[in-house]
Amino acid sequence: MNTTQTGRKNTFFYLLLVVFGGFFVFGLSENIRGPAVLPIRTEFGLGESQIGFLWAVNSLGYLLACSFTAFLARRIGIRPTVVAAFLAMGLSGWLIGLAGNFAFLAASFFLLFIGNGMLEIGLGIIAARIFTKNIGAMMNLSHFFYGLGSTVAPVAAAGAMAWEIGSAGELGWRGMFPLLLSLSLLPIVPALLGRDPDDGTDAGNRVSLKAIAADPAAWLIVAMLTFGVVSELAVGSWLVYYLESVYRWDTERASGMLSLFFLFFMLARLLLGPVTDRVGYIRSVMLLSAFGGGCGLAAVLLGEPAAILFALAGLGIAPIYPTVMAILAKRYARGLDTAMTFTVTLLGIGGVAGNVIIGSVMERFGLRTGYAVIALLAVVCSFFSLLLLIRLRKRNEPAP
């Protein structure tokens, strides 16, 4: 093996560590907030609509990051962009722990989700460039590590909050955030050791943003992703609070159910990726999102004896995001970074609106109705998948 081949192999290995490690800390960072909702709400005297506003601010930071990350990656390189994301996430943990009022807390979460948005676009670009075969399987495998981090997150957060620190008492949510978000700094090491992957596309041969925005199929893909992901993230934000408030479960038991959701979520991404390659990406999203939404609605309607269905919904919701990324990689191979920026930026807008609506519905109509809306979003994702499939077939276009 010559020096060039060795260098490429090492670069692939380092970037693989960045992708897998990055998605793990991404899942961790997004889902440690669930067990902290009730103590944060109690300490600052917040209502459900204010919690919804707090998560909407998160989505706004995510949206802002998605709007500039692809441009930043082209200017300074994809690895420095990802390193900046990891640093922002680590810093945000310390700022959240220091928050003395609601405005400072919201600003700190805003920074966290700027880092998350940068990381999501950055990792997606790296993954698309290094995975050239079995894209659906490899995207789902990468996001399996997101599911792994998400599975660990609620239990780790609840456990860390309960740690006794000598005479100071419990670590609490103020100590938990800086402790766990410091893990975001670990993937910086392989990021610095590797090299930027080549996308193999000439600048003059790229699909333009104008062309993507003029494609009706692109808007249907945006709708699929938005409704599916808002439903996914809302589970992480609200399930623990729902179980504590409606069923009077303690935090440990409620966090365990959220971890079980992410266990099914993780297993789905590990095992169903190859299935999406065979069944078809669009058809897979249509069937799986309908299953996930149906489980959530059934859990709300049947009550506490059917609480396990909250967790089983993870099997259907999990493959939505990575499979839609595979659709983008197939349809817009000559401009994936532009397509991701377009799609995920609009996802951020939908996330802002979705979080505000969910919080408002919960406060006005009750937690059961609000959680039913969360499940219904996954069903709507299935509907838009069907519309996309019908459109492509009518136009005799390939349906990934």
C-alpha positions as CSV (number, residue, x, y, z in Angstrom):
1,M,0.0,0.0,0.0
2,N,1.5,3.3,-1.1
3,T,1.6,6.5,1.0
4,T,-1.4,8.1,-0.8
5,Q,-3.6,5.0,-0.2
6,T,-2.5,4.9,3.5
7,G,-3.3,8.6,3.9
8,R,-6.8,8.1,2.4
9,K,-7.4,5.1,4.6
10,N,-6.4,7.0,7.7
11,T,-8.5,10.0,6.7
12,F,-11.5,7.8,6.2
13,F,-11.0,6.2,9.6
14,Y,-10.6,9.6,11.4
15,L,-13.7,11.0,9.6
16,L,-15.6,7.8,10.5
17,L,-14.8,8.5,14.1
18,V,-15.9,12.1,13.7
19,V,-19.3,11.0,12.2
20,F,-20.0,8.3,14.7
21,G,-18.7,10.2,17.7
22,G,-20.3,13.4,16.5
23,F,-23.7,11.8,16.2
24,F,-23.4,10.2,19.6
25,V,-22.8,13.6,21.4
26,F,-25.4,15.2,19.1
27,G,-28.0,12.7,20.4
28,L,-26.8,13.2,24.0
29,S,-26.9,17.0,23.8
30,E,-30.4,17.1,22.4
31,N,-32.0,14.7,24.9
32,I,-30.5,15.4,28.3
33,R,-33.0,18.3,28.7
34,G,-36.0,16.0,29.2
35,P,-35.4,15.1,32.9
36,A,-34.4,18.8,33.5
37,V,-37.8,20.2,32.3
38,L,-39.6,19.9,35.6
39,P,-36.8,21.3,37.9
40,I,-36.1,24.2,35.5
41,R,-39.9,24.9,35.2
42,T,-40.2,24.9,39.0
43,E,-37.1,27.1,39.7
44,F,-38.0,29.7,37.2
45,G,-41.8,29.5,37.6
46,L,-42.5,28.7,33.9
47,G,-45.7,27.5,32.2
48,E,-46.0,25.0,29.4
49,S,-46.2,27.8,26.8
50,Q,-42.9,29.3,28.1
51,I,-41.2,25.9,27.9
52,G,-42.5,25.6,24.4
53,F,-41.0,29.1,23.7
54,L,-37.7,27.9,25.2
55,W,-37.6,24.9,22.8
56,A,-38.7,27.2,19.9
57,V,-35.7,29.4,20.7
58,N,-33.6,26.2,20.4
59,S,-35.1,25.7,16.9
60,L,-34.3,29.3,16.0
61,G,-30.6,28.8,16.9
62,Y,-30.7,25.5,14.9
63,L,-32.3,27.4,12.0
64,L,-29.7,30.2,12.0
65,A,-26.8,27.6,12.0
66,C,-28.3,25.7,9.1
67,S,-28.5,28.9,7.0
68,F,-24.8,29.5,7.1
69,T,-23.0,26.2,7.8
70,A,-22.7,25.0,4.2
71,F,-21.2,28.5,3.2
72,L,-18.9,28.4,6.2
73,A,-17.7,24.9,5.3
74,R,-16.9,26.0,1.7
75,R,-14.9,28.9,3.1
76,I,-12.9,27.4,5.9
77,G,-13.3,23.7,5.4
78,I,-15.7,21.1,6.8
79,R,-13.5,19.9,9.6
80,P,-12.9,23.4,11.2
81,T,-16.7,24.0,10.9
82,V,-17.4,20.8,12.8
83,V,-14.8,21.7,15.4
84,A,-16.4,25.0,16.0
85,A,-19.8,23.2,16.5
86,F,-18.3,21.0,19.1
87,L,-16.8,24.0,20.9
88,A,-20.1,25.9,20.9
89,M,-21.9,22.9,22.4
90,G,-19.3,22.4,25.2
91,L,-19.4,26.2,26.1
92,S,-23.2,26.2,26.1
93,G,-23.3,23.6,28.9
94,W,-21.3,25.8,31.2
95,L,-23.5,28.8,30.4
96,I,-26.7,26.9,31.0
97,G,-25.4,25.9,34.4
98,L,-24.7,29.5,35.2
99,A,-28.1,30.9,34.1
100,G,-29.6,33.2,36.6
101,N,-32.8,34.1,34.8
102,F,-35.0,32.8,32.0
103,A,-33.5,35.1,29.3
104,F,-29.9,33.9,30.1
105,L,-31.1,30.3,30.1
106,A,-32.8,30.8,26.7
107,A,-29.7,32.5,25.2
108,S,-27.5,29.5,26.4
109,F,-29.8,27.0,24.9
110,F,-29.8,29.1,21.7
111,L,-26.0,28.7,21.6
112,L,-26.3,24.9,22.2
113,F,-28.6,24.6,19.2
114,I,-26.4,26.8,17.0
115,G,-23.8,24.2,17.7
116,N,-26.2,21.4,17.0
117,G,-27.3,22.9,13.7
118,M,-23.8,23.4,12.6
119,L,-22.9,19.8,13.6
120,E,-25.9,18.3,11.8
121,I,-25.1,19.9,8.5
122,G,-21.4,19.3,8.9
123,L,-21.8,15.6,9.8
124,G,-24.3,15.1,7.0
125,I,-21.9,16.6,4.4
126,I,-19.0,14.4,5.7
127,A,-21.2,11.3,5.7
128,A,-22.4,11.9,2.2
129,R,-18.8,12.3,0.9
130,I,-17.3,9.2,2.6
131,F,-20.3,6.9,2.1
132,T,-20.7,6.2,-1.6
133,K,-22.4,2.7,-1.4
134,N,-25.5,1.5,0.4
135,I,-26.3,5.1,1.3
136,G,-29.5,4.3,3.2
137,A,-27.8,1.6,5.3
138,M,-24.8,3.8,6.1
139,M,-26.9,6.9,6.9
140,N,-29.0,4.9,9.3
141,L,-25.9,3.3,10.8
142,S,-24.4,6.8,11.4
143,H,-27.6,8.0,13.0
144,F,-27.7,4.8,15.1
145,F,-25.0,6.6,17.1
146,Y,-27.4,9.5,17.5
147,G,-29.9,7.0,18.8
148,L,-27.3,5.5,21.1
149,G,-26.5,9.0,22.6
150,S,-30.2,9.7,22.8
151,T,-30.8,6.4,24.7
152,V,-28.1,7.1,27.2
153,A,-29.1,10.8,27.6
154,P,-32.2,10.7,29.8
155,V,-30.9,8.1,32.3
156,A,-27.5,9.8,32.3
157,A,-29.1,13.2,32.9
158,A,-31.4,11.9,35.7
159,G,-28.5,10.0,37.3
160,A,-26.1,13.0,37.1
161,M,-28.7,15.4,38.6
162,A,-29.1,13.1,41.6
163,W,-25.4,12.7,42.3
164,E,-24.4,13.8,45.8
165,I,-21.4,16.3,45.8
166,G,-20.3,16.3,49.4
167,S,-21.9,19.0,51.5
168,A,-23.1,20.8,48.4
169,G,-25.9,18.3,48.0
170,E,-27.1,17.0,44.6
171,L,-25.4,18.1,41.4
172,G,-28.8,19.1,40.0
173,W,-29.6,20.3,36.5
174,R,-27.0,23.2,36.8
175,G,-24.2,20.7,37.2
176,M,-25.5,18.1,34.8
177,F,-25.5,20.3,31.7
178,P,-21.8,21.3,31.9
179,L,-20.7,17.8,32.9
180,L,-22.4,15.9,30.0
181,L,-21.9,18.6,27.3
182,S,-18.2,18.5,28.0
183,L,-18.3,15.2,26.1
184,S,-18.8,17.3,23.0
185,L,-15.1,18.1,23.0
186,L,-13.9,14.5,22.5
187,P,-14.6,14.2,18.8
188,I,-12.4,17.3,18.2
189,V,-9.3,15.0,18.3
190,P,-10.1,12.9,15.2
191,A,-11.4,16.0,13.5
192,L,-8.0,17.6,13.8
193,L,-6.2,14.5,12.7
194,G,-8.1,13.9,9.5
195,R,-8.4,15.9,6.2
196,D,-11.4,17.4,4.5
197,P,-13.0,14.8,2.1
198,D,-13.4,15.8,-1.6
199,D,-17.0,16.0,-2.8
200,G,-15.9,15.2,-6.4
201,T,-18.2,17.9,-7.9
202,D,-17.0,20.8,-10.0
203,A,-18.2,24.2,-8.8
204,G,-19.8,24.9,-12.2
205,N,-21.7,21.6,-12.2
206,R,-23.5,22.0,-8.9
207,V,-27.3,22.1,-8.6
208,S,-28.2,25.7,-7.7
209,L,-30.4,26.8,-4.8
210,K,-32.8,28.4,-7.3
211,A,-33.2,25.1,-9.1
212,I,-33.9,23.2,-5.8
213,A,-36.4,25.8,-4.7
214,A,-38.2,25.5,-8.0
215,D,-38.6,21.7,-7.6
216,P,-42.0,20.8,-6.1
217,A,-40.5,17.5,-5.0
218,A,-38.0,19.4,-2.8
219,W,-40.9,21.0,-0.9
220,L,-42.6,17.7,-0.4
221,I,-39.3,16.3,1.0
222,V,-39.1,19.4,3.3
223,A,-42.6,18.6,4.6
224,M,-41.8,14.9,5.2
225,L,-38.7,15.8,7.1
226,T,-40.2,18.7,9.1
227,F,-43.3,16.8,10.4
228,G,-41.2,13.7,11.1
229,V,-38.4,15.4,12.9
230,V,-40.6,17.8,14.9
231,S,-42.5,14.8,16.2
232,E,-39.2,13.0,17.0
233,L,-37.7,15.9,18.9
234,A,-41.0,16.7,20.7
235,V,-40.9,13.2,22.3
236,G,-37.5,14.0,23.8
237,S,-38.7,17.3,25.1
238,W,-42.1,16.3,26.4
239,L,-42.4,12.6,27.2
240,V,-40.8,12.7,30.6
241,Y,-42.9,15.7,31.6
242,Y,-46.1,14.0,30.2
243,L,-45.5,10.8,32.2
244,E,-44.7,12.8,35.4
245,S,-47.7,15.1,35.1
246,V,-50.4,12.8,33.7
247,Y,-49.5,9.4,35.2
248,R,-47.7,10.8,38.3
249,W,-44.6,8.7,37.6
250,D,-41.4,9.7,39.3
251,T,-38.5,11.2,37.3
252,E,-36.5,8.0,37.3
253,R,-39.3,5.8,35.9
254,A,-40.4,8.5,33.3
255,S,-36.8,8.9,32.2
256,G,-36.5,5.1,31.8
257,M,-39.5,5.1,29.4
258,L,-37.8,7.8,27.4
259,S,-34.6,5.8,27.3
260,L,-36.7,2.8,26.2
261,F,-38.1,4.9,23.3
262,F,-34.5,5.7,22.3
263,L,-33.5,2.1,22.6
264,F,-36.1,1.1,20.0
265,F,-35.1,4.2,18.1
266,M,-31.4,3.1,18.1
267,L,-32.2,-0.5,17.2
268,A,-34.4,0.7,14.3
269,R,-31.5,2.7,12.8
270,L,-29.1,-0.2,13.3
271,L,-31.3,-2.9,11.8
272,L,-33.7,-1.2,9.3
273,G,-31.1,0.7,7.2
274,P,-30.6,-2.2,4.8
275,V,-34.3,-2.6,4.6
276,T,-34.7,1.0,3.4
277,D,-32.2,0.3,0.6
278,R,-34.4,-2.6,-0.6
279,V,-37.9,-1.3,0.0
280,G,-37.1,2.2,-1.3
281,Y,-36.4,5.3,0.8
282,I,-39.7,7.1,0.2
283,R,-41.9,4.1,0.7
284,S,-39.9,3.2,3.9
285,V,-40.5,6.7,5.4
286,M,-44.2,6.4,4.5
287,L,-44.8,3.1,6.2
288,L,-42.5,3.7,9.2
289,S,-43.8,7.2,10.1
290,A,-47.4,5.9,9.9
291,F,-46.4,3.1,12.4
292,G,-44.7,5.6,14.8
293,G,-47.5,8.0,14.7
294,G,-50.1,5.3,15.2
295,C,-48.3,4.0,18.3
296,G,-48.2,7.5,19.8
297,L,-51.9,8.1,19.2
298,A,-52.8,4.7,20.6
299,A,-50.7,5.3,23.7
300,V,-52.6,8.6,24.4
301,L,-56.0,7.1,23.7
302,L,-55.5,3.9,25.7
303,G,-53.9,5.5,28.7
304,E,-51.3,4.3,31.2
305,P,-51.7,0.5,30.6
306,A,-50.5,1.2,27.0
307,A,-47.6,3.4,28.0
308,I,-45.1,1.0,26.3
309,L,-46.5,2.2,23.0
310,F,-44.8,5.5,23.6
311,A,-41.5,3.7,23.4
312,L,-42.5,1.5,20.5
313,A,-43.1,4.6,18.5
314,G,-39.4,5.0,18.3
315,L,-39.2,2.1,15.8
316,G,-41.2,4.1,13.3
317,I,-39.8,7.6,13.9
318,A,-36.1,6.7,14.0
319,P,-35.4,6.0,10.3
320,I,-37.2,9.2,9.1
321,Y,-34.3,11.6,9.3
322,P,-31.4,9.5,7.9
323,T,-33.6,8.0,5.2
324,V,-34.7,11.5,4.0
325,M,-31.0,12.4,3.9
326,A,-30.5,9.3,1.7
327,I,-33.3,10.7,-0.6
328,L,-31.4,14.0,-0.8
329,A,-28.1,12.3,-1.5
330,K,-29.7,10.3,-4.4
331,R,-31.8,13.1,-5.9
332,Y,-29.3,16.0,-5.5
333,A,-25.9,14.3,-5.7
334,R,-24.5,17.3,-7.6
335,G,-25.4,19.8,-4.9
336,L,-26.0,17.9,-1.6
337,D,-24.7,20.7,0.6
338,T,-27.0,23.2,-1.0
339,A,-30.0,20.7,-0.8
340,M,-29.2,20.0,2.8
341,T,-29.0,23.8,3.6
342,F,-32.4,24.4,1.9
343,T,-34.1,21.4,3.5
344,V,-32.8,21.7,7.0
345,T,-33.2,25.5,7.1
346,L,-36.9,25.1,6.3
347,L,-37.0,22.3,8.9
348,G,-35.7,24.8,11.4
349,I,-38.5,27.2,10.6
350,G,-41.0,24.3,11.0
351,G,-39.3,23.4,14.3
352,V,-39.9,26.9,15.7
353,A,-43.5,26.9,14.7
354,G,-44.0,23.3,15.8
355,N,-42.6,23.8,19.3
356,V,-44.7,27.0,19.9
357,I,-47.9,25.2,18.7
358,I,-47.3,22.1,20.8
359,G,-46.6,24.1,24.0
360,S,-49.7,26.3,23.4
361,V,-51.9,23.3,22.7
362,M,-50.7,21.6,25.9
363,E,-51.3,24.7,28.0
364,R,-54.8,25.4,26.5
365,F,-56.2,22.0,25.9
366,G,-54.2,19.7,28.2
367,L,-51.2,17.4,28.0
368,R,-53.1,14.5,26.4
369,T,-54.3,16.6,23.5
370,G,-50.8,18.1,23.1
371,Y,-49.1,14.8,23.0
372,A,-51.7,13.5,20.5
373,V,-50.6,16.4,18.2
374,I,-47.0,15.2,18.6
375,A,-48.0,11.7,17.4
376,L,-50.2,13.1,14.6
377,L,-47.2,15.0,13.1
378,A,-45.6,11.6,12.3
379,V,-48.8,10.5,10.5
380,V,-48.7,13.8,8.5
381,C,-45.1,12.9,7.5
382,S,-46.5,9.6,6.1
383,F,-49.1,11.5,4.1
384,F,-46.5,13.8,2.4
385,S,-44.3,10.7,1.7
386,L,-47.3,9.3,-0.2
387,L,-47.8,12.5,-2.1
388,L,-44.1,12.6,-3.1
389,L,-44.3,8.9,-4.3
390,I,-47.4,9.7,-6.4
391,R,-45.8,12.8,-7.9
392,L,-42.6,11.0,-9.0
393,R,-44.5,8.1,-10.5
394,K,-46.8,10.3,-12.5
395,R,-43.8,12.1,-13.9
396,N,-41.9,8.9,-14.6
397,E,-39.1,10.1,-12.3
398,P,-37.0,7.7,-10.3
399,A,-38.4,7.3,-6.7
400,P,-35.4,6.7,-4.4
